[in-house]
């Protein structure tokens, strides 16, 4: 998608305890990479959508986690600087430590900072590209996130992101509904229709949505 901001329908009704999410991911930070096989596969798919002949100055990685996507960006595109943003302090700490141990990324400056994607601590027009993988589903207010991304990007810059959408894990959800219908065991995700409608309503130039 090209950089812009999108308004999702108010009826999406997404309620997320961001503090609980941050605490949970912080606790899992040291062991996260050992079980993140699906996340790495998704990152590879996301990277395949970014043209290989691009040259980026400053990259923003939203929901950077332990920094795997940022490291792959550094290896493939050698940008001058990459900034990771994550709501979980534990993830930020691990991402910064991993970068120092990665000689393959030495040509790019990197810093992961702790912050909320709905209130990003960055200046206007600061980045030449933004990326995000498997993070936006934890944001209860995507319109604000898109607005923040748009604000932080240079004019004409692009935002590449991936996230699970409605219908993901539907088999697991169906099984839980049969054995414990009174409780929610599988997250609800934004629908592709929500994203597409929001993009269309404001003239979003979209690719691979």
Secondary structure by P-SEA (a helix, b strand, c coil): ccbbbbbcccccccccaaaaaaaaaaaacccccccaaaaaaaaaaaaaaccccccccbbbbccccccaaaaaaaacccccbbbbbbccaaaaaaaaaaaaaccccccbbbbbbbccccccccccccccbbbbcccccccccaaaaaaaaaaaccccbbbbbcccccccaaaaaaaaaacccccccbbbbbcaaaaaaaaaaaccccccc
